[in-house]
Amino acid sequence: MEIKKIAYDFSVCKVEEISGIDFKSEYCFFAKTDEEISLVCITEQIPENVVEREDGWKAFRIQGVLDFSLIGILSKISTLLADNQIGIFAISTYNTDYILTKEANYSKALEVLIEAGYQVC
C-alpha cells in the first residue's frame, strides 16, 4: 500500500461559524455536530473566527481510492503508530483516509510505516 506525504503544515481548529472557511483550499476538512464546528486546514489559511486551535500537524494519505468493503486499513496503520507511541488525528473522506501526526513525530511515523512494508512517496 502506498502512503503519500502532504507538504503542508496543518492546524486543527474549532470555529464559531463557517463563513471564514476557505472551502476552495486544496485541503479543508470540516465537521459540524450539535456541539461544535471543527476545521482541519493548512495553517496559513486559518480563518479569523477561530475559537481554539492546535498547530503543528503534518499529514499523509493512503494513496488511491479505497473501496468501502476494505476493512482494517486505518486500524493497521493506527495500531502500528500507537505501538510506537505516535498519536494520530485521522480523517476519512469518500475516497481515502488522511492521517495527521504532530510534526515532532512525523518522520518517525513514516519510518515505522516503511519498516512495516508501506511505500512512502
C-alpha positions, -999 to +999 in steps of 0.1 A: +000+000+000+013+035-009+014+064+015+016+099+001+032+127+021+015+160+021+039+190+022+017+215+042+016+223+079-019+218+093-039+231+122-069+215+140-094+242+149-128+249+164-146+278+147-176+299+157-193+296+122-183+286+087-182+320+069-145+324+072-136+289+059-119+288+025-137+258+010-117+263-022-084+254-004-065+224-016-071+208+018-101+217+040-117+192+064-149+204+080-172+188+105-203+201+123-221+185+152-247+196+177-217+207+199-191+222+177-178+231+143-143+217+136-119+225+109-086+210+098-068+233+074-035+244+061-020+265+089-015+296+067-053+295+059-068+296+094-099+318+094-102+347+118-131+333+137-112+305+154-122+298+190-095+273+197-066+258+176-038+234+178-009+239+153+020+217+144+004+188+125+017+171+094-003+148+072-001+119+048-028+099+030-034+064+019-029+067-019-057+057-042-094+052-039-104+028-011-134+006-016-158+007+013-156-031+015-119-029+026-116-035+063-088-027+087-066-003+067-068+026+091-068+002+121-035-014+110-018+020+105-031+034+138-020+003+156+015+005+142+018+041+152+002+036+186+027+007+193+054+033+186+039+060+209+027+081+180-007+097+183-028+104+153-057+125+141-075+105+114-098+119+088-118+098+064-132+111+031-153+093+005-121+082-014-095+076+012-081+082+047-058+110+059-036+106+089-021+136+108+006+133+134+023+160+154+053+174+135+077+161+160+066+125+153+061+128+115+094+114+104+093+086+129+057+077+118+069+074+082+098+053+092+076+029+111+053+026+081+082+020+057+096-007+081+061-023+080+062-026+042+043+006+032+057+026+003+060+062+011+062+089-017 
